[in-house]
């Protein structure tokens, strides 16, 4: 596991500045973790939506074939 950007950035600052802005760096690190979780969840949701759309498309294609066959049968009986 790598060291976070925020810990590395804080460590690069003089000790007095590190102490003064420690809370901000910790908040930024927490925000980054929340954003990572949000983006991962969004990616999963997009994948699930894509799979749902594919399933709906399959059903619609099957329905279209059924309706086309029914229309042909009706046209032949007249």
For each residue, the residues with C-beta under 8 A, 3 or more apart:
1:
2:
3: 7 8
4: 7 8 29 32
5: 8 9 32
6: 9 10 25 26 28 29 32
7: 3 4 10 11 25 29
8: 3 4 5 11 12
9: 5 6 12 13 25
10: 6 7 13 18 21 22 25
11: 7 8 18
12: 8 9
13: 9 10 17 18 21
14: 17 18
15: 18 19
16: 19 20
17: 13 14 20 21
18: 10 11 13 14 15 21 22
19: 15 16 22
20: 16 17
21: 10 13 17 18 24 25
22: 10 18 19 25 26
23: 26 27
24: 21 27 28
25: 6 7 9 10 21 22 28 29
26: 6 22 23 29 30
27: 23 24 30 31
28: 6 24 25 31 32
29: 4 6 7 25 26 32 33
30: 26 27 33 34
31: 27 28 34 35
32: 4 5 6 28 29 35 36
33: 29 30 36 37
34: 30 31 37 38
35: 31 32 38 39
36: 32 33 39 40
37: 33 34 40 41
38: 34 35 41 42
39: 35 36 42 43
40: 36 37 43 44
41: 37 38 44 45
42: 38 39 45 46
43: 39 40 46 47
44: 40 41 47 48
45: 41 42 48 49
46: 42 43 49 50
47: 43 44 50 51
48: 44 45 51 52
49: 45 46 52 53
50: 46 47 53 54
51: 47 48 54 55
52: 48 49 55 56
53: 49 50 56 57
54: 50 51 57 58
55: 51 52 58 59
56: 52 53 59 60
57: 53 54 60 61
58: 54 55 61 62
59: 55 56 62 63
60: 56 57 63 64
61: 57 58 64 65
62: 58 59 65 66
63: 59 60 66 67
64: 60 61 67 68
65: 61 62 68 69
66: 62 63 69 70
67: 63 64 70 71
68: 64 65 71 72
69: 65 66 72 73
70: 66 67 73 74
71: 67 68 74 75
72: 68 69 75 76
73: 69 70 76 77
74: 70 71 77 78
75: 71 72 78
76: 72 73
77: 73 74
78: 74 75
